[in-house]
Structure formats: structure tokens, C-alpha cells
């Protein structure tokens, strides 16, 4: 019985992969299951930040935060003191001389040397 179920699962997986490889009829459509964002949406979203020069972009705001000094060789970044507002925990190695950057929020960390 289990062998028969395994064959059915393999058959379903094979059909699914064939459906993914099939080219779509429209040249402008996205690949199946690739997400809902297309280049037009991302372009207009980015342009929104670039048009209004009176406000700073999120990248400029995060770059204004000075690098955070950390004792030890590893920084732990959660993005916020409240876990519900932050991001997944990121452990950042501080062995290099330049500031290390969190891949989620962009905060920079440096090792605090007490010499």
C-alpha cells in the first residue's frame, strides 16, 4: 500500500515539474509561482522614494545611525527591542576592521576594543 502511495506522489511531482517548465502563452507574464511583484510595481515603488527630495529615504535614515559598538566578536541583531517589530535574529561576525552590516535592517556593528 505504501509503495502505491509513493508512486502516486512521484507521478504528481513529475506532473507539477512539467507544468513549471511549460512556457506561458504571454511573453509579458511571470513564471508560474514566481510571486506577485513585477518590475512595474517595484519601479514605481522605488520612484516614489526618489521623487520627494524633502524626505530622506529609508537607506539614508539607517545610514545616519552610527555603528553600534559591541564587546566580543559577535553581534546579535533583532532589528528592534520588541521581537514583534523586529526581524529574525541575525548573528554577525565582527572579525573584520570595517563595520559589519545586518542583512535585514542595515544596522552597522563594530567590535569595541578596550586596548
Biopython code that builds the backbone (N, CA, C, O; Angstrom):
import numpy as np
from Bio.PDB.StructureBuilder import StructureBuilder

atoms = [
    (1, "UNK", "N", (0.821, -1.192, 0.000)),
    (1, "UNK", "CA", (0.000, 0.000, 0.000)),
    (1, "UNK", "C", (0.864, 1.255, 0.000)),
    (1, "UNK", "O", (0.589, 2.205, -0.734)),
    (2, "UNK", "N", (1.922, 1.257, 0.835)),
    (2, "UNK", "CA", (2.796, 2.415, 0.905)),
    (2, "UNK", "C", (3.543, 2.614, -0.403)),
    (2, "UNK", "O", (3.796, 3.749, -0.808)),
    (3, "UNK", "N", (3.897, 1.523, -1.064)),
    (3, "UNK", "CA", (4.596, 1.616, -2.333)),
    (3, "UNK", "C", (3.717, 2.270, -3.384)),
    (3, "UNK", "O", (4.206, 3.080, -4.171)),
    (4, "UNK", "N", (2.435, 1.943, -3.417)),
    (4, "UNK", "CA", (1.495, 2.538, -4.355)),
    (4, "UNK", "C", (1.352, 4.036, -4.095)),
    (4, "UNK", "O", (1.308, 4.819, -5.044)),
    (5, "UNK", "N", (1.279, 4.454, -2.821)),
    (5, "UNK", "CA", (1.192, 5.876, -2.480)),
    (5, "UNK", "C", (2.445, 6.629, -2.899)),
    (5, "UNK", "O", (2.372, 7.784, -3.320)),
    (6, "UNK", "N", (3.602, 5.969, -2.782)),
    (6, "UNK", "CA", (4.856, 6.587, -3.196)),
    (6, "UNK", "C", (4.882, 6.827, -4.702)),
    (6, "UNK", "O", (5.372, 7.857, -5.164)),
    (7, "UNK", "N", (4.352, 5.870, -5.466)),
    (7, "UNK", "CA", (4.307, 6.027, -6.926)),
    (7, "UNK", "C", (3.376, 7.170, -7.318)),
    (7, "UNK", "O", (3.674, 7.930, -8.239)),
    (8, "UNK", "N", (2.249, 7.288, -6.616)),
    (8, "UNK", "CA", (1.317, 8.373, -6.911)),
    (8, "UNK", "C", (1.953, 9.728, -6.599)),
    (8, "UNK", "O", (1.801, 10.683, -7.360)),
    (9, "UNK", "N", (2.660, 9.801, -5.479)),
    (9, "UNK", "CA", (3.332, 11.051, -5.114)),
    (9, "UNK", "C", (4.390, 11.428, -6.133)),
    (9, "UNK", "O", (4.517, 12.599, -6.491)),
    (10, "UNK", "N", (5.157, 10.440, -6.609)),
    (10, "UNK", "CA", (6.178, 10.689, -7.619)),
    (10, "UNK", "C", (5.546, 11.152, -8.925)),
    (10, "UNK", "O", (6.075, 12.043, -9.590)),
    (11, "UNK", "N", (4.410, 10.548, -9.298)),
    (11, "UNK", "CA", (3.702, 10.932, -10.508)),
    (11, "UNK", "C", (3.189, 12.369, -10.412)),
    (11, "UNK", "O", (3.286, 13.131, -11.374)),
    (12, "UNK", "N", (2.638, 12.739, -9.239)),
    (12, "UNK", "CA", (2.144, 14.105, -9.048)),
    (12, "UNK", "C", (3.294, 15.109, -9.116)),
    (12, "UNK", "O", (3.157, 16.177, -9.713)),
    (13, "UNK", "N", (4.415, 14.765, -8.509)),
    (13, "UNK", "CA", (5.573, 15.658, -8.544)),
    (13, "UNK", "C", (6.085, 15.831, -9.966)),
    (13, "UNK", "O", (6.458, 16.934, -10.365)),
    (14, "UNK", "N", (6.103, 14.768, -10.715)),
    (14, "UNK", "CA", (6.548, 14.826, -12.105)),
    (14, "UNK", "C", (5.637, 15.734, -12.937)),
    (14, "UNK", "O", (6.118, 16.537, -13.736)),
    (15, "UNK", "N", (4.323, 15.602, -12.747)),
    (15, "UNK", "CA", (3.379, 16.450, -13.472)),
    (15, "UNK", "C", (3.542, 17.923, -13.074)),
    (15, "UNK", "O", (3.437, 18.816, -13.914)),
    (16, "UNK", "N", (3.793, 18.157, -11.811)),
    (16, "UNK", "CA", (3.988, 19.523, -11.336)),
    (16, "UNK", "C", (5.226, 20.153, -11.978)),
    (16, "UNK", "O", (5.183, 21.302, -12.417)),
    (17, "UNK", "N", (6.326, 19.399, -12.033)),
    (17, "UNK", "CA", (7.550, 19.918, -12.643)),
    (17, "UNK", "C", (7.370, 20.174, -14.134)),
    (17, "UNK", "O", (7.907, 21.147, -14.663)),
    (18, "UNK", "N", (6.624, 19.317, -14.814)),
    (18, "UNK", "CA", (6.345, 19.533, -16.235)),
    (18, "UNK", "C", (5.547, 20.814, -16.432)),
    (18, "UNK", "O", (5.795, 21.560, -17.379)),
    (19, "UNK", "N", (4.590, 21.075, -15.545)),
    (19, "UNK", "CA", (3.782, 22.295, -15.648)),
    (19, "UNK", "C", (4.646, 23.534, -15.441)),
    (19, "UNK", "O", (4.408, 24.562, -16.076)),
    (20, "UNK", "N", (5.633, 23.453, -14.572)),
    (20, "UNK", "CA", (6.520, 24.594, -14.343)),
    (20, "UNK", "C", (7.403, 24.882, -15.542)),
    (20, "UNK", "O", (7.733, 26.038, -15.808)),
    (21, "UNK", "N", (7.790, 23.835, -16.273)),
    (21, "UNK", "CA", (8.676, 24.003, -17.428)),
    (21, "UNK", "C", (7.946, 24.491, -18.671)),
    (21, "UNK", "O", (8.580, 25.003, -19.593)),
    (22, "UNK", "N", (6.638, 24.345, -18.712)),
    (22, "UNK", "CA", (5.849, 24.733, -19.879)),
    (22, "UNK", "C", (5.861, 26.248, -20.023)),
    (22, "UNK", "O", (5.460, 26.948, -19.094)),
    (23, "UNK", "N", (6.317, 26.785, -21.182)),
    (23, "UNK", "CA", (6.312, 28.243, -21.360)),
    (23, "UNK", "C", (4.897, 28.780, -21.436)),
    (23, "UNK", "O", (4.003, 28.129, -21.977)),
    (24, "UNK", "N", (4.699, 29.961, -20.896)),
    (24, "UNK", "CA", (3.361, 30.564, -20.924)),
    (24, "UNK", "C", (3.095, 31.163, -22.292)),
    (24, "UNK", "O", (4.021, 31.425, -23.060)),
    (25, "UNK", "N", (1.821, 31.376, -22.589)),
    (25, "UNK", "CA", (1.439, 31.905, -23.895)),
    (25, "UNK", "C", (1.729, 33.391, -24.017)),
    (25, "UNK", "O", (1.913, 33.893, -25.126)),
    (26, "UNK", "N", (1.772, 34.097, -22.911)),
    (26, "UNK", "CA", (2.020, 35.536, -22.936)),
    (26, "UNK", "C", (3.486, 35.805, -22.625)),
    (26, "UNK", "O", (4.020, 35.273, -21.651)),
    (27, "UNK", "N", (4.138, 36.622, -23.440)),
    (27, "UNK", "CA", (5.562, 36.897, -23.234)),
    (27, "UNK", "C", (5.798, 37.834, -22.061)),
    (27, "UNK", "O", (6.917, 37.888, -21.551)),
    (28, "UNK", "N", (4.783, 38.579, -21.608)),
    (28, "UNK", "CA", (4.973, 39.520, -20.503)),
    (28, "UNK", "C", (4.605, 38.931, -19.151)),
    (28, "UNK", "O", (4.855, 39.555, -18.120)),
    (29, "UNK", "N", (4.017, 37.743, -19.138)),
    (29, "UNK", "CA", (3.612, 37.180, -17.856)),
    (29, "UNK", "C", (4.824, 36.633, -17.111)),
    (29, "UNK", "O", (5.861, 36.337, -17.704)),
    (30, "UNK", "N", (4.664, 36.508, -15.792)),
    (30, "UNK", "CA", (5.722, 35.976, -14.959)),
    (30, "UNK", "C", (5.693, 34.463, -15.003)),
    (30, "UNK", "O", (4.694, 33.866, -15.406)),
    (31, "UNK", "N", (6.794, 33.838, -14.587)),
    (31, "UNK", "CA", (6.809, 32.388, -14.474)),
    (31, "UNK", "C", (5.750, 31.970, -13.469)),
    (31, "UNK", "O", (5.438, 32.727, -12.550)),
    (32, "UNK", "N", (5.190, 30.769, -13.633)),
    (32, "UNK", "CA", (4.221, 30.315, -12.636)),
    (32, "UNK", "C", (4.861, 30.238, -11.259)),
    (32, "UNK", "O", (6.018, 29.837, -11.133)),
    (33, "UNK", "N", (4.129, 30.611, -10.241)),
    (33, "UNK", "CA", (4.546, 30.532, -8.850)),
    (33, "UNK", "C", (5.752, 31.405, -8.528)),
    (33, "UNK", "O", (6.446, 31.128, -7.550)),
    (34, "UNK", "N", (6.029, 32.438, -9.300)),
    (34, "UNK", "CA", (7.216, 33.248, -9.035)),
    (34, "UNK", "C", (6.927, 34.434, -8.136)),
    (34, "UNK", "O", (7.856, 35.174, -7.812)),
    (35, "UNK", "N", (5.709, 34.652, -7.720)),
    (35, "UNK", "CA", (5.391, 35.766, -6.838)),
    (35, "UNK", "C", (4.477, 36.756, -7.524)),
    (35, "UNK", "O", (4.142, 36.606, -8.699)),
    (36, "UNK", "N", (4.081, 37.764, -6.781)),
    (36, "UNK", "CA", (3.120, 38.719, -7.299)),
    (36, "UNK", "C", (3.745, 40.038, -7.727)),
    (36, "UNK", "O", (3.058, 40.879, -8.306)),
    (37, "UNK", "N", (5.018, 40.237, -7.459)),
    (37, "UNK", "CA", (5.664, 41.512, -7.758)),
    (37, "UNK", "C", (6.270, 41.451, -9.152)),
    (37, "UNK", "O", (7.002, 40.519, -9.484)),
    (38, "UNK", "N", (5.956, 42.456, -9.964)),
    (38, "UNK", "CA", (6.617, 42.536, -11.260)),
    (38, "UNK", "C", (7.466, 43.794, -11.309)),
    (38, "UNK", "O", (7.444, 44.588, -10.368)),
    (39, "UNK", "N", (8.200, 43.988, -12.368)),
    (39, "UNK", "CA", (9.142, 45.099, -12.438)),
    (39, "UNK", "C", (8.434, 46.452, -12.439)),
    (39, "UNK", "O", (9.001, 47.435, -11.963)),
    (40, "UNK", "N", (7.217, 46.525, -12.958)),
    (40, "UNK", "CA", (6.485, 47.799, -12.972)),
    (40, "UNK", "C", (6.166, 48.254, -11.550)),
    (40, "UNK", "O", (6.310, 49.433, -11.227)),
    (41, "UNK", "N", (5.742, 47.338, -10.717)),
    (41, "UNK", "CA", (5.407, 47.683, -9.331)),
    (41, "UNK", "C", (6.655, 48.133, -8.592)),
    (41, "UNK", "O", (6.625, 49.154, -7.904)),
    (42, "UNK", "N", (7.751, 47.395, -8.717)),
    (42, "UNK", "CA", (8.969, 47.764, -7.994)),
    (42, "UNK", "C", (9.543, 49.065, -8.508)),
    (42, "UNK", "O", (10.101, 49.833, -7.724)),
    (43, "UNK", "N", (9.429, 49.342, -9.789)),
    (43, "UNK", "CA", (9.935, 50.593, -10.342)),
    (43, "UNK", "C", (9.144, 51.782, -9.807)),
    (43, "UNK", "O", (9.734, 52.794, -9.427)),
    (44, "UNK", "N", (7.828, 51.675, -9.772)),
    (44, "UNK", "CA", (7.029, 52.794, -9.270)),
    (44, "UNK", "C", (7.218, 52.975, -7.770)),
    (44, "UNK", "O", (7.200, 54.104, -7.280)),
    (45, "UNK", "N", (7.398, 51.891, -7.039)),
    (45, "UNK", "CA", (7.629, 51.998, -5.597)),
    (45, "UNK", "C", (8.960, 52.705, -5.326)),
    (45, "UNK", "O", (9.029, 53.583, -4.465)),
    (46, "UNK", "N", (9.996, 52.335, -6.040)),
    (46, "UNK", "CA", (11.305, 52.975, -5.874)),
    (46, "UNK", "C", (11.241, 54.430, -6.305)),
    (46, "UNK", "O", (11.828, 55.292, -5.652)),
    (47, "UNK", "N", (10.545, 54.714, -7.382)),
    (47, "UNK", "CA", (10.423, 56.090, -7.863)),
    (47, "UNK", "C", (9.735, 56.974, -6.842)),
    (47, "UNK", "O", (10.042, 58.163, -6.746)),
    (48, "UNK", "N", (8.806, 56.412, -6.075)),
    (48, "UNK", "CA", (8.112, 57.172, -5.037)),
    (48, "UNK", "C", (9.118, 57.736, -4.041)),
    (48, "UNK", "O", (8.998, 58.890, -3.629)),
    (49, "UNK", "N", (10.105, 56.940, -3.650)),
    (49, "UNK", "CA", (11.110, 57.412, -2.690)),
    (49, "UNK", "C", (12.064, 58.409, -3.325)),
    (49, "UNK", "O", (12.600, 59.274, -2.632)),
    (50, "UNK", "N", (12.283, 58.308, -4.607)),
    (50, "UNK", "CA", (13.259, 59.160, -5.275)),
    (50, "UNK", "C", (12.683, 60.520, -5.641)),
    (50, "UNK", "O", (13.445, 61.476, -5.782)),
    (51, "UNK", "N", (11.370, 60.646, -5.801)),
    (51, "UNK", "CA", (10.756, 61.899, -6.233)),
    (51, "UNK", "C", (10.739, 62.952, -5.138)),
    (51, "UNK", "O", (11.090, 64.104, -5.393)),
    (52, "UNK", "N", (10.349, 62.594, -3.952)),
    (52, "UNK", "CA", (10.203, 63.550, -2.863)),
    (52, "UNK", "C", (11.559, 63.775, -2.198)),
    (52, "UNK", "O", (12.003, 62.962, -1.387)),
    (53, "UNK", "N", (12.208, 64.877, -2.547)),
    (53, "UNK", "CA", (13.544, 65.148, -2.013)),
    (53, "UNK", "C", (13.501, 65.802, -0.638)),
    (53, "UNK", "O", (14.546, 65.990, -0.016)),
    (54, "UNK", "N", (12.303, 66.154, -0.147)),
    (54, "UNK", "CA", (12.214, 66.751, 1.190)),
    (54, "UNK", "C", (12.322, 65.691, 2.275)),
    (54, "UNK", "O", (12.715, 66.001, 3.400)),
    (55, "UNK", "N", (11.983, 64.448, 1.961)),
    (55, "UNK", "CA", (12.073, 63.351, 2.918)),
    (55, "UNK", "C", (13.286, 62.495, 2.593)),
    (55, "UNK", "O", (13.658, 62.323, 1.432)),
    (56, "UNK", "N", (13.888, 61.967, 3.637)),
    (56, "UNK", "CA", (15.026, 61.072, 3.443)),
    (56, "UNK", "C", (14.517, 59.666, 3.156)),
    (56, "UNK", "O", (13.485, 59.239, 3.673)),
    (57, "UNK", "N", (15.265, 58.966, 2.325)),
    (57, "UNK", "CA", (14.901, 57.585, 2.023)),
    (57, "UNK", "C", (15.207, 56.705, 3.234)),
    (57, "UNK", "O", (15.990, 57.102, 4.097)),
    (58, "UNK", "N", (14.613, 55.537, 3.312)),
    (58, "UNK", "CA", (14.924, 54.632, 4.423)),
    (58, "UNK", "C", (16.415, 54.294, 4.491)),
    (58, "UNK", "O", (16.962, 54.134, 5.582)),
    (59, "UNK", "N", (17.068, 54.186, 3.346)),
    (59, "UNK", "CA", (18.500, 53.890, 3.336)),
    (59, "UNK", "C", (19.301, 55.034, 3.952)),
    (59, "UNK", "O", (20.259, 54.798, 4.689)),
    (60, "UNK", "N", (18.917, 56.255, 3.655)),
    (60, "UNK", "CA", (19.608, 57.413, 4.233)),
    (60, "UNK", "C", (19.385, 57.486, 5.742)),
    (60, "UNK", "O", (20.308, 57.807, 6.491)),
    (61, "UNK", "N", (18.171, 57.190, 6.187)),
    (61, "UNK", "CA", (17.871, 57.224, 7.615)),
    (61, "UNK", "C", (18.680, 56.183, 8.390)),
    (61, "UNK", "O", (19.204, 56.488, 9.461)),
    (62, "UNK", "N", (18.787, 54.972, 7.872)),
    (62, "UNK", "CA", (19.524, 53.926, 8.577)),
    (62, "UNK", "C", (21.019, 54.218, 8.562)),
    (62, "UNK", "O", (21.729, 53.831, 9.490)),
    (63, "UNK", "N", (21.517, 54.907, 7.508)),
    (63, "UNK", "CA", (22.939, 55.250, 7.444)),
    (63, "UNK", "C", (23.307, 56.365, 8.410)),
    (63, "UNK", "O", (24.487, 56.553, 8.705)),
    (64, "UNK", "N", (22.325, 57.110, 8.910)),
    (64, "UNK", "CA", (22.593, 58.153, 9.892)),
    (64, "UNK", "C", (22.855, 57.579, 11.287)),
    (64, "UNK", "O", (23.436, 58.254, 12.136)),
    (65, "UNK", "N", (22.431, 56.345, 11.524)),
    (65, "UNK", "CA", (22.666, 55.695, 12.816)),
    (65, "UNK", "C", (24.143, 55.312, 12.869)),
    (65, "UNK", "O", (24.621, 54.590, 11.993)),
    (66, "UNK", "N", (24.875, 55.784, 13.885)),
    (66, "UNK", "CA", (26.304, 55.441, 13.960)),
    (66, "UNK", "C", (26.482, 53.946, 14.212)),
    (66, "UNK", "O", (25.587, 53.306, 14.765)),
    (67, "UNK", "N", (27.625, 53.377, 13.814)),
    (67, "UNK", "CA", (27.862, 51.955, 14.082)),
    (67, "UNK", "C", (27.762, 51.664, 15.586)),
    (67, "UNK", "O", (28.237, 52.438, 16.417)),
    (68, "UNK", "N", (27.151, 50.564, 15.901)),
    (68, "UNK", "CA", (26.929, 50.164, 17.286)),
    (68, "UNK", "C", (28.141, 49.381, 17.768)),
    (68, "UNK", "O", (28.548, 48.409, 17.129)),
    (69, "UNK", "N", (28.727, 49.800, 18.899)),
    (69, "UNK", "CA", (29.893, 49.116, 19.447)),
    (69, "UNK", "C", (29.438, 47.914, 20.268)),
    (69, "UNK", "O", (28.511, 48.001, 21.074)),
    (70, "UNK", "N", (30.120, 46.787, 20.040)),
    (70, "UNK", "CA", (29.768, 45.533, 20.691)),
    (70, "UNK", "C", (31.018, 44.940, 21.324)),
    (70, "UNK", "O", (32.070, 44.881, 20.687)),
    (71, "UNK", "N", (30.908, 44.496, 22.591)),
    (71, "UNK", "CA", (32.006, 43.779, 23.219)),
    (71, "UNK", "C", (31.970, 42.344, 22.717)),
    (71, "UNK", "O", (30.904, 41.729, 22.666)),
    (72, "UNK", "N", (33.100, 41.820, 22.356)),
    (72, "UNK", "CA", (33.157, 40.457, 21.839)),
    (72, "UNK", "C", (33.260, 40.451, 20.329)),
    (72, "UNK", "O", (33.374, 41.492, 19.681)),
    (73, "UNK", "N", (33.215, 39.231, 19.784)),
    (73, "UNK", "CA", (33.422, 39.061, 18.343)),
    (73, "UNK", "C", (32.140, 38.865, 17.557)),
    (73, "UNK", "O", (32.180, 38.783, 16.330)),
    (74, "UNK", "N", (30.994, 38.789, 18.242)),
    (74, "UNK", "CA", (29.733, 38.525, 17.559)),
    (74, "UNK", "C", (28.654, 39.497, 18.025)),
    (74, "UNK", "O", (28.455, 39.695, 19.223)),
    (75, "UNK", "N", (27.963, 40.096, 17.066)),
    (75, "UNK", "CA", (26.815, 40.954, 17.374)),
    (75, "UNK", "C", (25.543, 40.154, 17.110)),
    (75, "UNK", "O", (25.496, 39.311, 16.214)),
    (76, "UNK", "N", (24.521, 40.432, 17.903)),
    (76, "UNK", "CA", (23.224, 39.792, 17.717)),
    (76, "UNK", "C", (22.227, 40.897, 17.403)),
    (76, "UNK", "O", (22.002, 41.784, 18.227)),
    (77, "UNK", "N", (21.627, 40.850, 16.216)),
    (77, "UNK", "CA", (20.688, 41.896, 15.795)),
    (77, "UNK", "C", (19.295, 41.296, 15.647)),
    (77, "UNK", "O", (19.113, 40.255, 15.014)),
    (78, "UNK", "N", (18.313, 41.978, 16.248)),
    (78, "UNK", "CA", (16.910, 41.589, 16.097)),
    (78, "UNK", "C", (16.098, 42.698, 15.437)),
    (78, "UNK", "O", (14.902, 42.527, 15.201)),
    (79, "UNK", "N", (16.732, 43.835, 15.135)),
    (79, "UNK", "CA", (16.051, 44.931, 14.467)),
    (79, "UNK", "C", (15.302, 45.854, 15.395)),
    (79, "UNK", "O", (15.123, 47.029, 15.073)),
    (80, "UNK", "N", (14.857, 45.363, 16.541)),
    (80, "UNK", "CA", (14.123, 46.181, 17.500)),
    (80, "UNK", "C", (14.154, 45.462, 18.844)),
    (80, "UNK", "O", (14.353, 44.248, 18.895)),
    (81, "UNK", "N", (13.960, 46.198, 19.924)),
    (81, "UNK", "CA", (13.929, 45.562, 21.237)),
    (81, "UNK", "C", (12.664, 44.743, 21.423)),
    (81, "UNK", "O", (12.641, 43.822, 22.239)),
    (82, "UNK", "N", (11.618, 45.058, 20.684)),
    (82, "UNK", "CA", (10.378, 44.278, 20.709)),
    (82, "UNK", "C", (10.441, 43.258, 19.566)),
    (82, "UNK", "O", (10.446, 43.653, 18.400)),
    (83, "UNK", "N", (10.489, 41.951, 19.875)),
    (83, "UNK", "CA", (10.594, 40.945, 18.818)),
    (83, "UNK", "C", (9.471, 41.003, 17.790)),
    (83, "UNK", "O", (9.674, 40.605, 16.643)),
    (84, "UNK", "N", (8.299, 41.485, 18.169)),
    (84, "UNK", "CA", (7.184, 41.562, 17.221)),
    (84, "UNK", "C", (7.427, 42.629, 16.158)),
    (84, "UNK", "O", (6.835, 42.565, 15.080)),
    (85, "UNK", "N", (8.278, 43.599, 16.438)),
    (85, "UNK", "CA", (8.546, 44.678, 15.485)),
    (85, "UNK", "C", (9.853, 44.491, 14.737)),
    (85, "UNK", "O", (10.139, 45.243, 13.805)),
    (86, "UNK", "N", (10.640, 43.523, 15.117)),
    (86, "UNK", "CA", (11.958, 43.340, 14.527)),
    (86, "UNK", "C", (11.961, 42.367, 13.370)),
    (86, "UNK", "O", (11.008, 42.269, 12.596)),
    (87, "UNK", "N", (13.077, 41.644, 13.279)),
    (87, "UNK", "CA", (13.266, 40.649, 12.224)),
    (87, "UNK", "C", (13.876, 39.403, 12.850)),
    (87, "UNK", "O", (14.172, 39.405, 14.045)),
    (88, "UNK", "N", (14.073, 38.337, 12.077)),
    (88, "UNK", "CA", (14.710, 37.146, 12.650)),
    (88, "UNK", "C", (16.084, 37.480, 13.225)),
    (88, "UNK", "O", (16.763, 38.384, 12.738)),
    (89, "UNK", "N", (16.489, 36.754, 14.255)),
    (89, "UNK", "CA", (17.780, 37.007, 14.892)),
    (89, "UNK", "C", (18.900, 36.746, 13.893)),
    (89, "UNK", "O", (18.926, 35.715, 13.219)),
    (90, "UNK", "N", (19.819, 37.693, 13.811)),
    (90, "UNK", "CA", (20.972, 37.589, 12.921)),
    (90, "UNK", "C", (22.227, 37.682, 13.777)),
    (90, "UNK", "O", (22.416, 38.660, 14.500)),
    (91, "UNK", "N", (23.087, 36.666, 13.700)),
    (91, "UNK", "CA", (24.368, 36.678, 14.387)),
    (91, "UNK", "C", (25.404, 37.181, 13.396)),
    (91, "UNK", "O", (25.564, 36.606, 12.320)),
    (92, "UNK", "N", (26.119, 38.265, 13.756)),
    (92, "UNK", "CA", (27.017, 38.943, 12.827)),
    (92, "UNK", "C", (28.440, 38.863, 13.358)),
    (92, "UNK", "O", (28.706, 39.268, 14.489)),
    (93, "UNK", "N", (29.353, 38.345, 12.549)),
    (93, "UNK", "CA", (30.765, 38.226, 12.915)),
    (93, "UNK", "C", (31.439, 39.589, 12.776)),
    (93, "UNK", "O", (31.268, 40.269, 11.764)),
    (94, "UNK", "N", (32.201, 39.986, 13.790)),
    (94, "UNK", "CA", (32.838, 41.306, 13.803)),
    (94, "UNK", "C", (34.359, 41.218, 13.667)),
    (94, "UNK", "O", (35.059, 42.122, 14.124)),
    (95, "UNK", "N", (34.884, 40.172, 13.061)),
    (95, "UNK", "CA", (36.323, 39.982, 12.963)),
    (95, "UNK", "C", (36.998, 40.947, 11.988)),
    (95, "UNK", "O", (38.206, 41.162, 12.085)),
    (96, "UNK", "N", (36.265, 41.521, 11.070)),
    (96, "UNK", "CA", (36.871, 42.433, 10.088)),
    (96, "UNK", "C", (37.006, 43.831, 10.670)),
    (96, "UNK", "O", (36.353, 44.165, 11.658)),
    (97, "UNK", "N", (37.859, 44.652, 10.050)),
    (97, "UNK", "CA", (38.100, 46.004, 10.568)),
    (97, "UNK", "C", (36.964, 46.973, 10.225)),
    (97, "UNK", "O", (36.723, 47.919, 10.975)),
    (98, "UNK", "N", (36.270, 46.760, 9.118)),
    (98, "UNK", "CA", (35.167, 47.652, 8.746)),
    (98, "UNK", "C", (33.881, 47.211, 9.437)),
    (98, "UNK", "O", (33.766, 46.051, 9.833)),
    (99, "UNK", "N", (32.910, 48.115, 9.590)),
    (99, "UNK", "CA", (31.652, 47.749, 10.251)),
    (99, "UNK", "C", (30.929, 46.628, 9.510)),
    (99, "UNK", "O", (30.891, 46.604, 8.280)),
    (100, "UNK", "N", (30.362, 45.711, 10.269)),
    (100, "UNK", "CA", (29.554, 44.630, 9.702)),
    (100, "UNK", "C", (28.103, 45.099, 9.652)),
    (100, "UNK", "O", (27.639, 45.782, 10.565)),
    (101, "UNK", "N", (27.388, 44.738, 8.596)),
    (101, "UNK", "CA", (26.033, 45.226, 8.364)),
    (101, "UNK", "C", (25.039, 44.081, 8.509)),
    (101, "UNK", "O", (25.264, 42.986, 7.993)),
    (102, "UNK", "N", (23.940, 44.340, 9.213)),
    (102, "UNK", "CA", (22.858, 43.369, 9.328)),
    (102, "UNK", "C", (22.144, 43.269, 7.975)),
    (102, "UNK", "O", (21.775, 44.283, 7.384)),
    (103, "UNK", "N", (21.958, 42.057, 7.499)),
    (103, "UNK", "CA", (21.344, 41.875, 6.173)),
    (103, "UNK", "C", (19.857, 42.189, 6.158)),
    (103, "UNK", "O", (19.285, 42.390, 5.086)),
    (104, "UNK", "N", (19.215, 42.238, 7.326)),
    (104, "UNK", "CA", (17.786, 42.523, 7.383)),
    (104, "UNK", "C", (17.487, 44.014, 7.492)),
    (104, "UNK", "O", (16.677, 44.540, 6.729)),
    (105, "UNK", "N", (18.136, 44.700, 8.435)),
    (105, "UNK", "CA", (17.756, 46.083, 8.715)),
    (105, "UNK", "C", (18.815, 47.111, 8.347)),
    (105, "UNK", "O", (18.519, 48.305, 8.317)),
    (106, "UNK", "N", (20.043, 46.681, 8.065)),
    (106, "UNK", "CA", (21.079, 47.615, 7.648)),
    (106, "UNK", "C", (21.851, 48.261, 8.785)),
    (106, "UNK", "O", (22.747, 49.065, 8.527)),
    (107, "UNK", "N", (21.534, 47.936, 10.048)),
    (107, "UNK", "CA", (22.304, 48.488, 11.155)),
    (107, "UNK", "C", (23.748, 47.996, 11.057)),
    (107, "UNK", "O", (24.008, 46.867, 10.639)),
    (108, "UNK", "N", (24.675, 48.860, 11.448)),
    (108, "UNK", "CA", (26.101, 48.525, 11.378)),
    (108, "UNK", "C", (26.642, 48.275, 12.777)),
    (108, "UNK", "O", (26.238, 48.929, 13.738)),
    (109, "UNK", "N", (27.560, 47.323, 12.880)),
    (109, "UNK", "CA", (28.157, 46.936, 14.154)),
    (109, "UNK", "C", (29.673, 46.910, 14.020)),
    (109, "UNK", "O", (30.204, 46.517, 12.982)),
    (110, "UNK", "N", (30.370, 47.334, 15.080)),
    (110, "UNK", "CA", (31.834, 47.246, 15.152)),
    (110, "UNK", "C", (32.209, 46.657, 16.500)),
    (110, "UNK", "O", (31.467, 46.763, 17.477)),
    (111, "UNK", "N", (33.382, 46.032, 16.529)),
    (111, "UNK", "CA", (33.878, 45.465, 17.760)),
    (111, "UNK", "C", (34.496, 46.563, 18.594)),
    (111, "UNK", "O", (35.302, 47.346, 18.092)),
    (112, "UNK", "N", (34.124, 46.633, 19.882)),
    (112, "UNK", "CA", (34.640, 47.644, 20.795)),
    (112, "UNK", "C", (35.913, 47.115, 21.428)),
    (112, "UNK", "O", (35.876, 46.220, 22.272)),
    (113, "UNK", "N", (37.043, 47.679, 21.012)),
    (113, "UNK", "CA", (38.346, 47.233, 21.518)),
    (113, "UNK", "C", (38.690, 48.040, 22.770)),
    (113, "UNK", "O", (38.592, 49.267, 22.767)),
    (114, "UNK", "N", (39.089, 47.354, 23.834)),
    (114, "UNK", "CA", (39.425, 48.021, 25.097)),
    (114, "UNK", "C", (40.934, 48.077, 25.304)),
    (114, "UNK", "O", (41.385, 47.899, 26.436)),
    (115, "UNK", "N", (41.720, 48.309, 24.290)),
    (115, "UNK", "CA", (43.182, 48.343, 24.434)),
    (115, "UNK", "C", (43.624, 49.748, 24.697)),
    (115, "UNK", "O", (44.819, 50.002, 24.851)),
]
sb = StructureBuilder()
sb.init_structure("model")
sb.init_model(0)
sb.init_chain("A")
sb.init_seg("    ")
for serial, (resi, resn, name, xyz) in enumerate(atoms, 1):
    if name == "N":
        sb.init_residue(resn, " ", resi, " ")
    sb.init_atom(name, np.array(xyz, "f"), 0.0, 1.0, " ", f" {name:<3s}", serial, name[0])
structure = sb.get_structure()
